[in-house]
Amino acid sequence: MTTLQYDSLYLFIAGEWLSAEGRDTSPVTNPANGKVIGRVPLATSGDLNRALGVAHTMSKVWECTLPVERAKILKAGADLIRTRADHIATQMTLEEGKPLAESKDEVLRAADYFEWFAEEAKRLDGRFVPANRPNVQQIVKRQAIGPVAAFTPWNFPAITPARKLAAALSAGCSVIIKPGEECPATALALARCLDDAGLPKGVLQMVFGVPDDVSKHLIASQVIRKVTFTGSVPVGRLLAARAAAGVKPITLELGGHGPVLIFNDADIASAAALGAANKFRGTGQICISSTRFLVQRAVYDEFVEHFVAATRALKVGNGMHPGVTIGPLANPRQIAKTEALVADAIQKGARLLTGGQRIASEGYFFEPTILADVPGDAHILSEEPFGPIAVVIPFDEIDDGLSEANRLPYGLSAYAFTSNASTAIKVADGLEAGMIGINQFRIVATELPFGGIKESGIGSEGGLEGIDHYLTNKFISQAY
């Protein structure tokens, strides 16, 4: 088999690609075999100060660039991402592990965000408000909020940066983004596409480093006017506190523990097959992953039978190999967490229906796992697993199912399967989540908001709502 080439890694500051020379580095590991494939340079405090200075200088330059010109550059970036999709997808699979087909789909959807928000750049209108006294003109303008500090995780290394960058750049903001150090090549490839598309040097800076150090440095700077973060709830709380110290608005897309309500009248075989595919896609390392399958008691056994069969049919392996549907976990931390959650549940009395073991391999592979009869004090019922573990729980009446679905402080995604229109409406209204799928799991679309409620986040990305966070309102009252 031909050895696949992993890209060289850099920082991107002031339009320059800065190598690891003279800087500390962090290893990048291929999770399919545990081998180090690259070393990402970590920004020094001097690098971060330089990025802040350039972001400040270029903020007004980019804001004053005509919206139609901003749109042309973002569209050109989208076209380059599509042209280079195969290469970028290979980088993603090498560093993150997901199957190559999923990687390419993610890259293409990332391109869609840049194209969609390019069009929104041309529609950033305000409004004229008639005055209640003579000889006064009242106007509300929407303007770019200013330099943005963005932080993204490793599990979706293309689409998560794309959501933030496309919206912020469309609004006219300069951006300093710190993607996850585990998967830097994918994000750098997006930055190179934007650079090659003609984005003015310094409008976008991409840095890597010790997460706590970088976030503390950037958020504390007076240059930064807006913070956006995707990641865990504990880190989200920390960054929200740091942003609050400077009275800076923050958008948070945090964790979830997605409930799925399966009703007696649903197509059980279809719900089980779709549920297995959704739950274990990305090896369960997806914030909107379905995790708690709440099944009405009359069809519980039937659902479990189909769900276990569909799960056992999934093929686990190296994401570069044909036919693989489930890749490795991203790193040893995820393996340890998954093992601990399964062991805790079983020790407390849960029944293992399938999986439950690490797969003997040089990579970070774990069997897709289903647990039943899980006691209420098991950690898996309250902690986001972010791994290949599903829990099946019976319920009786609709209110019982809703009560369990809404029990946790998470409120990112939720799902329900029913053929009854009245049930569908009641469940959609009753579920406490920012995104809800009825009879399907595909709830993400470029033109629609992506975000949660409760401890799953603040604000939304994508759609019209996604650009609002990067704009500020200015009211102008002029006498004449």
Order of alpha helices (4+ residues) and beta strands (2+ residues): beta-beta-beta-beta-alpha-alpha-alpha-alpha-beta-beta-beta-alpha-beta-alpha-beta-alpha-beta-alpha-beta-beta-alpha-beta-alpha-alpha-beta-beta-beta-alpha-beta-alpha-beta-beta-alpha-beta
